[in-house]
Amino acid sequence: MTIFKGDMYFQLDDFPFYIDRYTIRKNEAIPSHTHDFVELVFVVEGSAMHEMSGHTYQLAAGNVFVVEPNVYHSYKCEPDKETVVYNVLFDAAFLQREMEVLQQMPSFIDFFYLVPFLRKSQSFVPYHPLQPSQKVHIQAHLQTIYDEFKQRRDGYQLVIKTRLIECLVWLSRFHQENREAEHRPGIGDRAWMESIVNFVDQHYYQPLTLQQLSRLSGMSVSSFTAKFKEAAGMSLLDYKHTVQVRHASTLLRTTDKKVLDIAHETGFGDISFFNRIFRKHTGFSPREFRSSSPRPS
C-alpha cells in the first residue's frame, strides 16, 4: 500500500501546507493509501464510496471530514457522475500554536479528534453533512485558500493560515449545531464506552473534559461517569492521569528531555500540578523517578 510523505506536497519547510480541488472521474478508483500529514476533505459535488478504517461509507456533497496521519483509506467514484473534492493537507505542526487555542473549544475536539477516532465503530459515520448555508460558507473559505495558494501573491501564507483557522472554527460550530438535533449513534453503551476509553489512551495529551465527553455520548454527566467507571475501573480524570503519568514515566526513563518539556508533552500545562499528580501515582517526584530508574542500555 502507498504511503504519501509530506515532502511530496509541501514545497517550503516553514510552510507545510497544500490544497487541491480534485475531480474523481467516473468509475475512478483511488487505491488504499495513507500519509504522514493531516488531511481535511470537503465534498463539493458528486458521490463516491469511501473506505476507511475497514468500513465503507457513501460520500455526498457537503460532507466534510478529517483523516489523521497513518489511517489507510481509498475511494471509488460512482459510474455515472464525477465527484469533486477539496483536499487540504497540512503537517500537524503547521498550526501548532493556534491548535493550543482551538483545543480549548470542546466542539473543536469533537470535530477534529474524537469523531475521526470513533469511525472505528462501524455504526458511527465519521462525516459531517453540512446544511446548505453551511456548505456555501465553508466552500467560499476553501476557494479563497485555493486561489491564494495557486496565485501566491504577497502575504498569501498569512491569508491561508487565517482562513484555515476560520474554517476549523466554523466547522466546529457547525458540528455542535448539527449534533444538537441528532441522537447518539446507535451502538451499545459498552461498545461506546470502550471507544471512549481507547480514545483517551491515544489522546491523553488533549484537554478532554467530563462535560464534553458526556455531551458527545448523549448522556448526563452522572450517567456517563458511572458507565465510564464501569468500563475503565476508575473515573475519567483518574484514568486520564494514569495514562499521562505512564507516558511521562517512559519519557523520563528513556530520554534526556527536561521535566518541563515532558509535562507539556503529556498534557500537563502546569509543572506544579504535574509534579503533584506524578507523585500521587508513583510515590516519587519526576526527578526522583528519573534518578532511581535504570537507563536503557
Protein Blocks (a to p, Z undefined) as FASTA:
>chain_A
ZZddfklmmmbfklccddddddddehiacdddddfbdcddddfbdcddddeehiacddde
hiacdddehiacdddddfkbccddddddddfklmmmmmmmmmmpmklmmmmmmmmmmmmp
mklccbdcddfklmmmmmmmmmmmmmmmmnopghklmmmmmmmmmmmmmmmmmmmmmmmm
pccddbdfklmmmmmmmmmmmmmmpccdfklmmmmnopafklmmmmmmmmnopafklmmm
mmmmmmmmmmmmmmccdfklmmmmnopabfklmmmmmmmmnopafklmmmmpccdZZ
